[in-house]
Amino acid sequence: MAKRVIKPVKKTDKEFFELLSSKIEQGDYVFKRHARQRQNDRSITDLEVLDILEGKKGRNRRRNKNKDKFETGRIDWNYCVEGVNLDKREMRIIISFAEELVLIITLMWRSS
């Protein structure tokens, strides 16, 4: 008999942004190895990522629900956050929540 996959309920925008802002402000986040590699590959700084995730003024933070995804075996959904850096270059950041941390999974520049 096949195992039934139970997906967690996706967070509402209000829940999502409150939790994300709180965790980033408290320093409760970690860049996963893949995210660090992508930062090096794409010359993206921690500050650029954290400014968007925290929702700093002018970073146009928004959630792209079309890119949210659930992977079997994970605790929570992978959520997509988009925004811009100081140079107005668009970035996409994939995060998840695990235990008491925000996991920064990957990041990329968005194509124009």
C-alpha positions, 0 to 999 in steps of 0.5 A, a space after each residue: 500500500 502506497 504511503 499517503 503524503 500529507 501536505 502541511 497547510 500553506 501559510 496565509 500572506 499575513 502569517 507568512 510575512 509576520 513569521 518571516 519578518 520576525 525570524 529575519 529580525 531575530 537572526 533566526 535564519 540560515 543560508 543552506 549550502 545551495 544558497 551560498 553557492 548561488 550567492 557566489 555564482 551570482 555575486 549576491 550579498 547577504 545584505 541584498 537577500 536579508 533586506 528583501 526578506 525583512 521587507 526593507 523600504 524600497 525592496 518591493 518584497 512580495 510573495 509569488 505563490 505561483 512559485 511556491 512548492 511542496 516537496 515530499 518529505 519536507 516539514 513545510 512548503 518552499 515559498 517564493 519571495 521576490 523583490 529588488 536590490 538597491 540597483 532595482 535588480 529583481 531577485 527571487 528567493 526560495 525559503 522554507 520554515 523548519 523548527 525555529 529557523 528560516 531556511 534560505 534555500 536558493 536565490 537568483 536574479 530574475 530575467 528581465 
